[in-house]
Amino acid sequence: MKTVILDLDKYLSWRSSEEELCVRLTKGDAAVLTLSENGYDAQAMHLEIGRSIKISAGHWFTIETLGTESEVSFNISNFKETIAPPDWRPEPRPSKF
């Protein structure tokens, strides 16, 4: 299991894993997980202590604390992830009109 401490200076920037992951808030302040399946649409959800949320392989995600410190854990200790460039974020598709 991989554990990460998030605080006011540290968050998990946009990234994608080659494996399906489960993430959960193990202690601390509330945190928010934002998921993007396709790089266009995104959905944000609160992480609750003890409740796991699945992140499908290849989906983009970011996690940040909503307080001063949060501890999140992943079900896998060592997984390969792709980190997006610092200025990347999901953007709406261009209009067809």
mmCIF file as gemmi writes it, N, C-alpha and C atoms, coordinates in Angstrom:
data_model
loop_
_atom_site.group_PDB
_atom_site.id
_atom_site.type_symbol
_atom_site.label_atom_id
_atom_site.label_alt_id
_atom_site.label_comp_id
_atom_site.label_asym_id
_atom_site.label_entity_id
_atom_site.label_seq_id
_atom_site.pdbx_PDB_ins_code
_atom_site.Cartn_x
_atom_site.Cartn_y
_atom_site.Cartn_z
_atom_site.occupancy
_atom_site.B_iso_or_equiv
_atom_site.pdbx_formal_charge
_atom_site.auth_seq_id
_atom_site.auth_asym_id
_atom_site.pdbx_PDB_model_num
ATOM 1 N N . MET Axp A 1 ? 0.849 -1.17 0 1 0 ? 1 A 1
ATOM 2 C CA . MET Axp A 1 ? 0 0 0 1 0 ? 1 A 1
ATOM 3 C C . MET Axp A 1 ? 0.901 1.24 0 1 0 ? 1 A 1
ATOM 4 N N . LYS Axp A 2 ? 0.575 2.207 -0.851 1 0 ? 2 A 1
ATOM 5 C CA . LYS Axp A 2 ? 1.317 3.466 -0.927 1 0 ? 2 A 1
ATOM 6 C C . LYS Axp A 2 ? 0.521 4.543 -0.192 1 0 ? 2 A 1
ATOM 7 N N . THR Axp A 3 ? 1.188 5.27 0.692 1 0 ? 3 A 1
ATOM 8 C CA . THR Axp A 3 ? 0.547 6.33 1.455 1 0 ? 3 A 1
ATOM 9 C C . THR Axp A 3 ? 1.195 7.666 1.123 1 0 ? 3 A 1
ATOM 10 N N . VAL Axp A 4 ? 0.367 8.691 0.96 1 0 ? 4 A 1
ATOM 11 C CA . VAL Axp A 4 ? 0.846 10.037 0.629 1 0 ? 4 A 1
ATOM 12 C C . VAL Axp A 4 ? 0.202 11.028 1.595 1 0 ? 4 A 1
ATOM 13 N N . ILE Axp A 5 ? 1.016 11.93 2.128 1 0 ? 5 A 1
ATOM 14 C CA . ILE Axp A 5 ? 0.524 13.012 2.978 1 0 ? 5 A 1
ATOM 15 C C . ILE Axp A 5 ? 0.38 14.258 2.11 1 0 ? 5 A 1
ATOM 16 N N . LEU Axp A 6 ? -0.831 14.801 2.078 1 0 ? 6 A 1
ATOM 17 C CA . LEU Axp A 6 ? -1.105 16.019 1.33 1 0 ? 6 A 1
ATOM 18 C C . LEU Axp A 6 ? -1.256 17.163 2.32 1 0 ? 6 A 1
ATOM 19 N N . ASP Axp A 7 ? -0.707 18.318 1.981 1 0 ? 7 A 1
ATOM 20 C CA . ASP Axp A 7 ? -0.855 19.486 2.847 1 0 ? 7 A 1
ATOM 21 C C . ASP Axp A 7 ? -1.014 20.726 1.988 1 0 ? 7 A 1
ATOM 22 N N . LEU Axp A 8 ? -0.86 21.892 2.594 1 0 ? 8 A 1
ATOM 23 C CA . LEU Axp A 8 ? -1.063 23.136 1.855 1 0 ? 8 A 1
ATOM 24 C C . LEU Axp A 8 ? -0.052 23.33 0.73 1 0 ? 8 A 1
ATOM 25 N N . ASP Axp A 9 ? 1.098 22.691 0.824 1 0 ? 9 A 1
ATOM 26 C CA . ASP Axp A 9 ? 2.135 22.825 -0.195 1 0 ? 9 A 1
ATOM 27 C C . ASP Axp A 9 ? 2.252 21.608 -1.105 1 0 ? 9 A 1
ATOM 28 N N . LYS Axp A 10 ? 1.653 20.493 -0.729 1 0 ? 10 A 1
ATOM 29 C CA . LYS Axp A 10 ? 1.807 19.263 -1.514 1 0 ? 10 A 1
ATOM 30 C C . LYS Axp A 10 ? 0.44 18.703 -1.905 1 0 ? 10 A 1
ATOM 31 N N . TYR Axp A 11 ? 0.301 18.447 -3.194 1 0 ? 11 A 1
ATOM 32 C CA . TYR Axp A 11 ? -0.891 17.802 -3.721 1 0 ? 11 A 1
ATOM 33 C C . TYR Axp A 11 ? -0.448 16.856 -4.831 1 0 ? 11 A 1
ATOM 34 N N . LEU Axp A 12 ? -1.32 15.989 -5.264 1 0 ? 12 A 1
ATOM 35 C CA . LEU Axp A 12 ? -1.011 15.109 -6.382 1 0 ? 12 A 1
ATOM 36 C C . LEU Axp A 12 ? -1.524 15.793 -7.647 1 0 ? 12 A 1
ATOM 37 N N . SER Axp A 13 ? -0.605 16.226 -8.489 1 0 ? 13 A 1
ATOM 38 C CA . SER Axp A 13 ? -0.97 16.891 -9.734 1 0 ? 13 A 1
ATOM 39 C C . SER Axp A 13 ? -1.574 15.871 -10.696 1 0 ? 13 A 1
ATOM 40 N N . TRP Axp A 14 ? -2.085 16.333 -11.825 1 0 ? 14 A 1
ATOM 41 C CA . TRP Axp A 14 ? -2.711 15.433 -12.794 1 0 ? 14 A 1
ATOM 42 C C . TRP Axp A 14 ? -1.756 14.314 -13.184 1 0 ? 14 A 1
ATOM 43 N N . ARG Axp A 15 ? -2.266 13.083 -13.133 1 0 ? 15 A 1
ATOM 44 C CA . ARG Axp A 15 ? -1.477 11.897 -13.441 1 0 ? 15 A 1
ATOM 45 C C . ARG Axp A 15 ? -2.397 10.77 -13.877 1 0 ? 15 A 1
ATOM 46 N N . SER Axp A 16 ? -1.804 9.74 -14.44 1 0 ? 16 A 1
ATOM 47 C CA . SER Axp A 16 ? -2.552 8.579 -14.917 1 0 ? 16 A 1
ATOM 48 C C . SER Axp A 16 ? -1.727 7.334 -14.613 1 0 ? 16 A 1
ATOM 49 N N . SER Axp A 17 ? -2.399 6.29 -14.157 1 0 ? 17 A 1
ATOM 50 C CA . SER Axp A 17 ? -1.734 5.033 -13.841 1 0 ? 17 A 1
ATOM 51 C C . SER Axp A 17 ? -2.025 3.989 -14.915 1 0 ? 17 A 1
ATOM 52 N N . GLU Axp A 18 ? -1.076 3.103 -15.136 1 0 ? 18 A 1
ATOM 53 C CA . GLU Axp A 18 ? -1.278 2.004 -16.084 1 0 ? 18 A 1
ATOM 54 C C . GLU Axp A 18 ? -2.104 0.873 -15.472 1 0 ? 18 A 1
ATOM 55 N N . GLU Axp A 19 ? -2.345 0.942 -14.16 1 0 ? 19 A 1
ATOM 56 C CA . GLU Axp A 19 ? -3.104 -0.091 -13.459 1 0 ? 19 A 1
ATOM 57 C C . GLU Axp A 19 ? -4.325 0.518 -12.787 1 0 ? 19 A 1
ATOM 58 N N . GLU Axp A 20 ? -5.358 -0.294 -12.598 1 0 ? 20 A 1
ATOM 59 C CA . GLU Axp A 20 ? -6.504 0.162 -11.834 1 0 ? 20 A 1
ATOM 60 C C . GLU Axp A 20 ? -6.069 0.357 -10.381 1 0 ? 20 A 1
ATOM 61 N N . LEU Axp A 21 ? -6.489 1.45 -9.785 1 0 ? 21 A 1
ATOM 62 C CA . LEU Axp A 21 ? -6.131 1.771 -8.408 1 0 ? 21 A 1
ATOM 63 C C . LEU Axp A 21 ? -7.384 1.962 -7.563 1 0 ? 21 A 1
ATOM 64 N N . CYS Axp A 22 ? -7.241 1.783 -6.269 1 0 ? 22 A 1
ATOM 65 C CA . CYS Axp A 22 ? -8.247 2.191 -5.305 1 0 ? 22 A 1
ATOM 66 C C . CYS Axp A 22 ? -7.56 3.155 -4.353 1 0 ? 22 A 1
ATOM 67 N N . VAL Axp A 23 ? -8.186 4.294 -4.133 1 0 ? 23 A 1
ATOM 68 C CA . VAL Axp A 23 ? -7.633 5.307 -3.248 1 0 ? 23 A 1
ATOM 69 C C . VAL Axp A 23 ? -8.644 5.563 -2.129 1 0 ? 23 A 1
ATOM 70 N N . ARG Axp A 24 ? -8.118 5.846 -0.934 1 0 ? 24 A 1
ATOM 71 C CA . ARG Axp A 24 ? -9.007 6.197 0.176 1 0 ? 24 A 1
ATOM 72 C C . ARG Axp A 24 ? -8.313 7.168 1.107 1 0 ? 24 A 1
ATOM 73 N N . LEU Axp A 25 ? -9.094 7.99 1.726 1 0 ? 25 A 1
ATOM 74 C CA . LEU Axp A 25 ? -8.611 8.913 2.744 1 0 ? 25 A 1
ATOM 75 C C . LEU Axp A 25 ? -8.491 8.118 4.036 1 0 ? 25 A 1
ATOM 76 N N . THR Axp A 26 ? -7.287 8.064 4.613 1 0 ? 26 A 1
ATOM 77 C CA . THR Axp A 26 ? -7.097 7.257 5.818 1 0 ? 26 A 1
ATOM 78 C C . THR Axp A 26 ? -7.16 8.083 7.1 1 0 ? 26 A 1
ATOM 79 N N . LYS Axp A 27 ? -6.78 9.366 7.021 1 0 ? 27 A 1
ATOM 80 C CA . LYS Axp A 27 ? -6.94 10.24 8.182 1 0 ? 27 A 1
ATOM 81 C C . LYS Axp A 27 ? -6.696 11.685 7.769 1 0 ? 27 A 1
ATOM 82 N N . GLY Axp A 28 ? -7.104 12.589 8.632 1 0 ? 28 A 1
ATOM 83 C CA . GLY Axp A 28 ? -6.896 14.008 8.376 1 0 ? 28 A 1
ATOM 84 C C . GLY Axp A 28 ? -8.134 14.711 7.84 1 0 ? 28 A 1
ATOM 85 N N . ASP Axp A 29 ? -7.892 15.846 7.204 1 0 ? 29 A 1
ATOM 86 C CA . ASP Axp A 29 ? -8.969 16.678 6.684 1 0 ? 29 A 1
ATOM 87 C C . ASP Axp A 29 ? -9.545 16.101 5.397 1 0 ? 29 A 1
ATOM 88 N N . ALA Axp A 30 ? -10.719 16.565 5.051 1 0 ? 30 A 1
ATOM 89 C CA . ALA Axp A 30 ? -11.353 16.149 3.8 1 0 ? 30 A 1
ATOM 90 C C . ALA Axp A 30 ? -10.422 16.439 2.626 1 0 ? 30 A 1
ATOM 91 N N . ALA Axp A 31 ? -10.571 15.645 1.57 1 0 ? 31 A 1
ATOM 92 C CA . ALA Axp A 31 ? -9.768 15.827 0.36 1 0 ? 31 A 1
ATOM 93 C C . ALA Axp A 31 ? -10.699 15.687 -0.838 1 0 ? 31 A 1
ATOM 94 N N . VAL Axp A 32 ? -10.243 16.182 -1.978 1 0 ? 32 A 1
ATOM 95 C CA . VAL Axp A 32 ? -11.039 16.07 -3.198 1 0 ? 32 A 1
ATOM 96 C C . VAL Axp A 32 ? -10.238 15.325 -4.256 1 0 ? 32 A 1
ATOM 97 N N . LEU Axp A 33 ? -10.907 14.377 -4.907 1 0 ? 33 A 1
ATOM 98 C CA . LEU Axp A 33 ? -10.352 13.614 -6.016 1 0 ? 33 A 1
ATOM 99 C C . LEU Axp A 33 ? -11.075 14.08 -7.269 1 0 ? 33 A 1
ATOM 100 N N . THR Axp A 34 ? -10.318 14.478 -8.283 1 0 ? 34 A 1
ATOM 101 C CA . THR Axp A 34 ? -10.907 14.853 -9.561 1 0 ? 34 A 1
ATOM 102 C C . THR Axp A 34 ? -10.446 13.847 -10.597 1 0 ? 34 A 1
ATOM 103 N N . LEU Axp A 35 ? -11.409 13.28 -11.325 1 0 ? 35 A 1
ATOM 104 C CA . LEU Axp A 35 ? -11.138 12.243 -12.326 1 0 ? 35 A 1
ATOM 105 C C . LEU Axp A 35 ? -11.508 12.736 -13.721 1 0 ? 35 A 1
ATOM 106 N N . SER Axp A 36 ? -10.719 12.328 -14.701 1 0 ? 36 A 1
ATOM 107 C CA . SER Axp A 36 ? -11.031 12.589 -16.1 1 0 ? 36 A 1
ATOM 108 C C . SER Axp A 36 ? -10.738 11.336 -16.904 1 0 ? 36 A 1
ATOM 109 N N . GLU Axp A 37 ? -11.778 10.755 -17.456 1 0 ? 37 A 1
ATOM 110 C CA . GLU Axp A 37 ? -11.622 9.531 -18.238 1 0 ? 37 A 1
ATOM 111 C C . GLU Axp A 37 ? -10.952 9.799 -19.575 1 0 ? 37 A 1
ATOM 112 N N . ASN Axp A 38 ? -11.242 10.957 -20.173 1 0 ? 38 A 1
ATOM 113 C CA . ASN Axp A 38 ? -10.834 11.196 -21.556 1 0 ? 38 A 1
ATOM 114 C C . ASN Axp A 38 ? -10.033 12.471 -21.787 1 0 ? 38 A 1
ATOM 115 N N . GLY Axp A 39 ? -9.693 13.2 -20.746 1 0 ? 39 A 1
ATOM 116 C CA . GLY Axp A 39 ? -8.937 14.438 -20.911 1 0 ? 39 A 1
ATOM 117 C C . GLY Axp A 39 ? -9.799 15.638 -21.259 1 0 ? 39 A 1
ATOM 118 N N . TYR Axp A 40 ? -11.116 15.431 -21.369 1 0 ? 40 A 1
ATOM 119 C CA . TYR Axp A 40 ? -12.047 16.531 -21.642 1 0 ? 40 A 1
ATOM 120 C C . TYR Axp A 40 ? -13.02 16.719 -20.49 1 0 ? 40 A 1
ATOM 121 N N . ASP Axp A 41 ? -13.715 15.663 -20.148 1 0 ? 41 A 1
ATOM 122 C CA . ASP Axp A 41 ? -14.702 15.726 -19.078 1 0 ? 41 A 1
ATOM 123 C C . ASP Axp A 41 ? -14.018 15.414 -17.756 1 0 ? 41 A 1
ATOM 124 N N . ALA Axp A 42 ? -14.446 16.083 -16.68 1 0 ? 42 A 1
ATOM 125 C CA . ALA Axp A 42 ? -13.872 15.821 -15.361 1 0 ? 42 A 1
ATOM 126 C C . ALA Axp A 42 ? -14.977 15.828 -14.316 1 0 ? 42 A 1
ATOM 127 N N . GLN Axp A 43 ? -14.758 15.055 -13.269 1 0 ? 43 A 1
ATOM 128 C CA . GLN Axp A 43 ? -15.71 14.957 -12.174 1 0 ? 43 A 1
ATOM 129 C C . GLN Axp A 43 ? -14.951 15.008 -10.861 1 0 ? 43 A 1
ATOM 130 N N . ALA Axp A 44 ? -15.367 15.886 -9.961 1 0 ? 44 A 1
ATOM 131 C CA . ALA Axp A 44 ? -14.728 16.001 -8.649 1 0 ? 44 A 1
ATOM 132 C C . ALA Axp A 44 ? -15.612 15.325 -7.603 1 0 ? 44 A 1
ATOM 133 N N . MET Axp A 45 ? -14.966 14.673 -6.621 1 0 ? 45 A 1
ATOM 134 C CA . MET Axp A 45 ? -15.708 14.039 -5.534 1 0 ? 45 A 1
ATOM 135 C C . MET Axp A 45 ? -14.896 14.113 -4.247 1 0 ? 45 A 1
ATOM 136 N N . HIS Axp A 46 ? -15.606 14.192 -3.139 1 0 ? 46 A 1
ATOM 137 C CA . HIS Axp A 46 ? -14.942 14.21 -1.839 1 0 ? 46 A 1
ATOM 138 C C . HIS Axp A 46 ? -14.505 12.804 -1.464 1 0 ? 46 A 1
ATOM 139 N N . LEU Axp A 47 ? -13.33 12.722 -0.875 1 0 ? 47 A 1
ATOM 140 C CA . LEU Axp A 47 ? -12.867 11.465 -0.294 1 0 ? 47 A 1
ATOM 141 C C . LEU Axp A 47 ? -13.316 11.432 1.16 1 0 ? 47 A 1
ATOM 142 N N . GLU Axp A 48 ? -13.932 10.338 1.546 1 0 ? 48 A 1
ATOM 143 C CA . GLU Axp A 48 ? -14.389 10.162 2.921 1 0 ? 48 A 1
ATOM 144 C C . GLU Axp A 48 ? -13.494 9.139 3.607 1 0 ? 48 A 1
ATOM 145 N N . ILE Axp A 49 ? -13.224 9.356 4.873 1 0 ? 49 A 1
ATOM 146 C CA . ILE Axp A 49 ? -12.358 8.433 5.609 1 0 ? 49 A 1
ATOM 147 C C . ILE Axp A 49 ? -12.929 7.02 5.541 1 0 ? 49 A 1
ATOM 148 N N . GLY Axp A 50 ? -12.066 6.096 5.116 1 0 ? 50 A 1
ATOM 149 C CA . GLY Axp A 50 ? -12.415 4.691 5.06 1 0 ? 50 A 1
ATOM 150 C C . GLY Axp A 50 ? -13.105 4.227 3.788 1 0 ? 50 A 1
ATOM 151 N N . ARG Axp A 51 ? -13.642 5.12 2.963 1 0 ? 51 A 1
ATOM 152 C CA . ARG Axp A 51 ? -14.341 4.729 1.731 1 0 ? 51 A 1
ATOM 153 C C . ARG Axp A 51 ? -13.371 4.738 0.563 1 0 ? 51 A 1
ATOM 154 N N . SER Axp A 52 ? -13.305 3.633 -0.179 1 0 ? 52 A 1
ATOM 155 C CA . SER Axp A 52 ? -12.408 3.536 -1.335 1 0 ? 52 A 1
ATOM 156 C C . SER Axp A 52 ? -13.108 4.001 -2.602 1 0 ? 52 A 1
ATOM 157 N N . ILE Axp A 53 ? -12.346 4.631 -3.485 1 0 ? 53 A 1
ATOM 158 C CA . ILE Axp A 53 ? -12.83 5.027 -4.798 1 0 ? 53 A 1
ATOM 159 C C . ILE Axp A 53 ? -11.895 4.424 -5.832 1 0 ? 53 A 1
ATOM 160 N N . LYS Axp A 54 ? -12.492 3.795 -6.835 1 0 ? 54 A 1
ATOM 161 C CA . LYS Axp A 54 ? -11.719 3.156 -7.896 1 0 ? 54 A 1
ATOM 162 C C . LYS Axp A 54 ? -11.314 4.184 -8.943 1 0 ? 54 A 1
ATOM 163 N N . ILE Axp A 55 ? -10.056 4.093 -9.387 1 0 ? 55 A 1
ATOM 164 C CA . ILE Axp A 55 ? -9.538 4.892 -10.495 1 0 ? 55 A 1
ATOM 165 C C . ILE Axp A 55 ? -9.135 3.898 -11.575 1 0 ? 55 A 1
ATOM 166 N N . SER Axp A 56 ? -9.856 3.899 -12.672 1 0 ? 56 A 1
ATOM 167 C CA . SER Axp A 56 ? -9.581 2.949 -13.757 1 0 ? 56 A 1
ATOM 168 C C . SER Axp A 56 ? -8.242 3.24 -14.411 1 0 ? 56 A 1
ATOM 169 N N . ALA Axp A 57 ? -7.599 2.206 -14.906 1 0 ? 57 A 1
ATOM 170 C CA . ALA Axp A 57 ? -6.317 2.349 -15.611 1 0 ? 57 A 1
ATOM 171 C C . ALA Axp A 57 ? -6.496 3.319 -16.777 1 0 ? 57 A 1
ATOM 172 N N . GLY Axp A 58 ? -5.547 4.22 -16.938 1 0 ? 58 A 1
ATOM 173 C CA . GLY Axp A 58 ? -5.571 5.169 -18.038 1 0 ? 58 A 1
ATOM 174 C C . GLY Axp A 58 ? -6.372 6.432 -17.783 1 0 ? 58 A 1
ATOM 175 N N . HIS Axp A 59 ? -7.119 6.495 -16.683 1 0 ? 59 A 1
ATOM 176 C CA . HIS Axp A 59 ? -7.872 7.703 -16.364 1 0 ? 59 A 1
ATOM 177 C C . HIS Axp A 59 ? -6.958 8.704 -15.659 1 0 ? 59 A 1
ATOM 178 N N . TRP Axp A 60 ? -7.165 9.966 -15.929 1 0 ? 60 A 1
ATOM 179 C CA . TRP Axp A 60 ? -6.381 11.03 -15.293 1 0 ? 60 A 1
ATOM 180 C C . TRP Axp A 60 ? -7.014 11.387 -13.961 1 0 ? 60 A 1
ATOM 181 N N . PHE Axp A 61 ? -6.179 11.719 -12.967 1 0 ? 61 A 1
ATOM 182 C CA . PHE Axp A 61 ? -6.702 12.114 -11.665 1 0 ? 61 A 1
ATOM 183 C C . PHE Axp A 61 ? -5.754 13.091 -10.967 1 0 ? 61 A 1
ATOM 184 N N . THR Axp A 62 ? -6.314 13.834 -10.05 1 0 ? 62 A 1
ATOM 185 C CA . THR Axp A 62 ? -5.556 14.719 -9.172 1 0 ? 62 A 1
ATOM 186 C C . THR Axp A 62 ? -6.226 14.673 -7.799 1 0 ? 62 A 1
ATOM 187 N N . ILE Axp A 63 ? -5.448 14.857 -6.738 1 0 ? 63 A 1
ATOM 188 C CA . ILE Axp A 63 ? -6 14.837 -5.377 1 0 ? 63 A 1
ATOM 189 C C . ILE Axp A 63 ? -5.37 15.987 -4.595 1 0 ? 63 A 1
ATOM 190 N N . GLU Axp A 64 ? -6.213 16.71 -3.84 1 0 ? 64 A 1
ATOM 191 C CA . GLU Axp A 64 ? -5.684 17.749 -2.962 1 0 ? 64 A 1
ATOM 192 C C . GLU Axp A 64 ? -6.498 17.816 -1.682 1 0 ? 64 A 1
ATOM 193 N N . THR Axp A 65 ? -5.854 18.278 -0.623 1 0 ? 65 A 1
ATOM 194 C CA . THR Axp A 65 ? -6.531 18.418 0.657 1 0 ? 65 A 1
ATOM 195 C C . THR Axp A 65 ? -7.442 19.643 0.611 1 0 ? 65 A 1
ATOM 196 N N . LEU Axp A 66 ? -8.517 19.579 1.379 1 0 ? 66 A 1
ATOM 197 C CA . LEU Axp A 66 ? -9.401 20.732 1.536 1 0 ? 66 A 1
ATOM 198 C C . LEU Axp A 66 ? -9.165 21.396 2.883 1 0 ? 66 A 1
ATOM 199 N N . GLY Axp A 67 ? -8.198 20.906 3.614 1 0 ? 67 A 1
ATOM 200 C CA . GLY Axp A 67 ? -7.858 21.46 4.921 1 0 ? 67 A 1
ATOM 201 C C . GLY Axp A 67 ? -6.366 21.715 4.989 1 0 ? 67 A 1
ATOM 202 N N . THR Axp A 68 ? -5.753 21.377 6.119 1 0 ? 68 A 1
ATOM 203 C CA . THR Axp A 68 ? -4.321 21.598 6.277 1 0 ? 68 A 1
ATOM 204 C C . THR Axp A 68 ? -3.497 20.335 6.043 1 0 ? 68 A 1
ATOM 205 N N . GLU Axp A 69 ? -4.094 19.143 6.278 1 0 ? 69 A 1
ATOM 206 C CA . GLU Axp A 69 ? -3.351 17.907 6.038 1 0 ? 69 A 1
ATOM 207 C C . GLU Axp A 69 ? -4.309 16.732 5.879 1 0 ? 69 A 1
ATOM 208 N N . SER Axp A 70 ? -4.038 15.916 4.88 1 0 ? 70 A 1
ATOM 209 C CA . SER Axp A 70 ? -4.819 14.704 4.617 1 0 ? 70 A 1
ATOM 210 C C . SER Axp A 70 ? -3.861 13.575 4.276 1 0 ? 70 A 1
ATOM 211 N N . GLU Axp A 71 ? -4.197 12.367 4.703 1 0 ? 71 A 1
ATOM 212 C CA . GLU Axp A 71 ? -3.414 11.184 4.354 1 0 ? 71 A 1
ATOM 213 C C . GLU Axp A 71 ? -4.269 10.305 3.457 1 0 ? 71 A 1
ATOM 214 N N . VAL Axp A 72 ? -3.755 10.015 2.259 1 0 ? 72 A 1
ATOM 215 C CA . VAL Axp A 72 ? -4.454 9.13 1.332 1 0 ? 72 A 1
ATOM 216 C C . VAL Axp A 72 ? -3.597 7.903 1.069 1 0 ? 72 A 1
ATOM 217 N N . SER Axp A 73 ? -4.27 6.768 0.851 1 0 ? 73 A 1
ATOM 218 C CA . SER Axp A 73 ? -3.568 5.515 0.595 1 0 ? 73 A 1
ATOM 219 C C . SER Axp A 73 ? -4.086 4.895 -0.694 1 0 ? 73 A 1
ATOM 220 N N . PHE Axp A 74 ? -3.165 4.288 -1.43 1 0 ? 74 A 1
ATOM 221 C CA . PHE Axp A 74 ? -3.483 3.532 -2.633 1 0 ? 74 A 1
ATOM 222 C C . PHE Axp A 74 ? -3.334 2.057 -2.314 1 0 ? 74 A 1
ATOM 223 N N . ASN Axp A 75 ? -4.108 1.217 -2.978 1 0 ? 75 A 1
ATOM 224 C CA . ASN Axp A 75 ? -4.074 -0.221 -2.702 1 0 ? 75 A 1
ATOM 225 C C . ASN Axp A 75 ? -2.825 -0.905 -3.243 1 0 ? 75 A 1
ATOM 226 N N . ILE Axp A 76 ? -2.06 -0.239 -4.088 1 0 ? 76 A 1
ATOM 227 C CA . ILE Axp A 76 ? -0.843 -0.801 -4.671 1 0 ? 76 A 1
ATOM 228 C C . ILE Axp A 76 ? 0.344 0.062 -4.236 1 0 ? 76 A 1
ATOM 229 N N . SER Axp A 77 ? 1.44 -0.569 -3.853 1 0 ? 77 A 1
ATOM 230 C CA . SER Axp A 77 ? 2.61 0.172 -3.379 1 0 ? 77 A 1
ATOM 231 C C . SER Axp A 77 ? 3.412 0.802 -4.503 1 0 ? 77 A 1
ATOM 232 N N . ASN Axp A 78 ? 3.629 0.034 -5.543 1 0 ? 78 A 1
ATOM 233 C CA . ASN Axp A 78 ? 4.541 0.478 -6.591 1 0 ? 78 A 1
ATOM 234 C C . ASN Axp A 78 ? 3.826 0.369 -7.934 1 0 ? 78 A 1
ATOM 235 N N . PHE Axp A 79 ? 3.362 1.493 -8.457 1 0 ? 79 A 1
ATOM 236 C CA . PHE Axp A 79 ? 2.691 1.489 -9.746 1 0 ? 79 A 1
ATOM 237 C C . PHE Axp A 79 ? 3.286 2.576 -10.626 1 0 ? 79 A 1
ATOM 238 N N . LYS Axp A 80 ? 3.287 2.307 -11.927 1 0 ? 80 A 1
ATOM 239 C CA . LYS Axp A 80 ? 3.845 3.259 -12.878 1 0 ? 80 A 1
ATOM 240 C C . LYS Axp A 80 ? 2.775 4.287 -13.235 1 0 ? 80 A 1
ATOM 241 N N . GLU Axp A 81 ? 3.137 5.549 -13.152 1 0 ? 81 A 1
ATOM 242 C CA . GLU Axp A 81 ? 2.194 6.603 -13.487 1 0 ? 81 A 1
ATOM 243 C C . GLU Axp A 81 ? 2.828 7.624 -14.415 1 0 ? 81 A 1
ATOM 244 N N . THR Axp A 82 ? 2.007 8.215 -15.243 1 0 ? 82 A 1
ATOM 245 C CA . THR Axp A 82 ? 2.425 9.284 -16.139 1 0 ? 82 A 1
ATOM 246 C C . THR Axp A 82 ? 1.974 10.594 -15.512 1 0 ? 82 A 1
ATOM 247 N N . ILE Axp A 83 ? 2.904 11.52 -15.326 1 0 ? 83 A 1
ATOM 248 C CA . ILE Axp A 83 ? 2.593 12.829 -14.757 1 0 ? 83 A 1
ATOM 249 C C . ILE Axp A 83 ? 2.367 13.805 -15.91 1 0 ? 83 A 1
ATOM 250 N N . ALA Axp A 84 ? 1.244 14.498 -15.885 1 0 ? 84 A 1
ATOM 251 C CA . ALA Axp A 84 ? 0.94 15.477 -16.929 1 0 ? 84 A 1
ATOM 252 C C . ALA Axp A 84 ? 1.837 16.707 -16.767 1 0 ? 84 A 1
ATOM 253 N N . PRO Axp A 85 ? 2.052 17.471 -17.842 1 0 ? 85 A 1
ATOM 254 C CA . PRO Axp A 85 ? 2.805 18.726 -17.712 1 0 ? 85 A 1
ATOM 255 C C . PRO Axp A 85 ? 2.127 19.65 -16.688 1 0 ? 85 A 1
ATOM 256 N N . PRO Axp A 86 ? 2.884 20.523 -16.042 1 0 ? 86 A 1
ATOM 257 C CA . PRO Axp A 86 ? 2.335 21.346 -14.962 1 0 ? 86 A 1
ATOM 258 C C . PRO Axp A 86 ? 1.119 22.194 -15.352 1 0 ? 86 A 1
ATOM 259 N N . ASP Axp A 87 ? 1.022 22.607 -16.59 1 0 ? 87 A 1
ATOM 260 C CA . ASP Axp A 87 ? -0.094 23.46 -16.988 1 0 ? 87 A 1
ATOM 261 C C . ASP Axp A 87 ? -1.249 22.69 -17.629 1 0 ? 87 A 1
ATOM 262 N N . TRP Axp A 88 ? -1.177 21.328 -17.646 1 0 ? 88 A 1
ATOM 263 C CA . TRP Axp A 88 ? -2.231 20.526 -18.265 1 0 ? 88 A 1
ATOM 264 C C . TRP Axp A 88 ? -3.414 20.371 -17.338 1 0 ? 88 A 1
ATOM 265 N N . ARG Axp A 89 ? -4.598 20.389 -17.92 1 0 ? 89 A 1
ATOM 266 C CA . ARG Axp A 89 ? -5.834 20.069 -17.209 1 0 ? 89 A 1
ATOM 267 C C . ARG Axp A 89 ? -6.884 19.718 -18.253 1 0 ? 89 A 1
ATOM 268 N N . PRO Axp A 90 ? -7.907 18.96 -17.878 1 0 ? 90 A 1
ATOM 269 C CA . PRO Axp A 90 ? -8.951 18.637 -18.845 1 0 ? 90 A 1
ATOM 270 C C . PRO Axp A 90 ? -9.595 19.921 -19.379 1 0 ? 90 A 1
ATOM 271 N N . GLU Axp A 91 ? -9.842 19.959 -20.669 1 0 ? 91 A 1
ATOM 272 C CA . GLU Axp A 91 ? -10.482 21.121 -21.28 1 0 ? 91 A 1
ATOM 273 C C . GLU Axp A 91 ? -11.678 20.658 -22.104 1 0 ? 91 A 1
ATOM 274 N N . PRO Axp A 92 ? -12.726 21.454 -22.135 1 0 ? 92 A 1
ATOM 275 C CA . PRO Axp A 92 ? -13.88 21.068 -22.96 1 0 ? 92 A 1
ATOM 276 C C . PRO Axp A 92 ? -13.488 20.921 -24.431 1 0 ? 92 A 1
ATOM 277 N N . ARG Axp A 93 ? -14.198 20.051 -25.103 1 0 ? 93 A 1
ATOM 278 C CA . ARG Axp A 93 ? -13.969 19.875 -26.549 1 0 ? 93 A 1
ATOM 279 C C . ARG Axp A 93 ? -14.337 21.155 -27.27 1 0 ? 93 A 1
ATOM 280 N N . PRO Axp A 94 ? -13.644 21.441 -28.388 1 0 ? 94 A 1
ATOM 281 C CA . PRO Axp A 94 ? -14.016 22.629 -29.163 1 0 ? 94 A 1
ATOM 282 C C . PRO Axp A 94 ? -15.433 22.491 -29.735 1 0 ? 94 A 1
ATOM 283 N N . SER Axp A 95 ? -16.112 23.594 -29.848 1 0 ? 95 A 1
ATOM 284 C CA . SER Axp A 95 ? -17.459 23.62 -30.399 1 0 ? 95 A 1
ATOM 285 C C . SER Axp A 95 ? -17.438 23.233 -31.871 1 0 ? 95 A 1
ATOM 286 N N . LYS Axp A 96 ? -18.45 22.507 -32.326 1 0 ? 96 A 1
ATOM 287 C CA . LYS Axp A 96 ? -18.531 22.111 -33.73 1 0 ? 96 A 1
ATOM 288 C C . LYS Axp A 96 ? -19.244 23.167 -34.563 1 0 ? 96 A 1
ATOM 289 N N . PHE Axp A 97 ? -19.753 24.206 -33.925 1 0 ? 97 A 1
ATOM 290 C CA . PHE Axp A 97 ? -20.505 25.232 -34.662 1 0 ? 97 A 1
ATOM 291 C C . PHE Axp A 97 ? -19.689 26.442 -34.955 1 0 ? 97 A 1
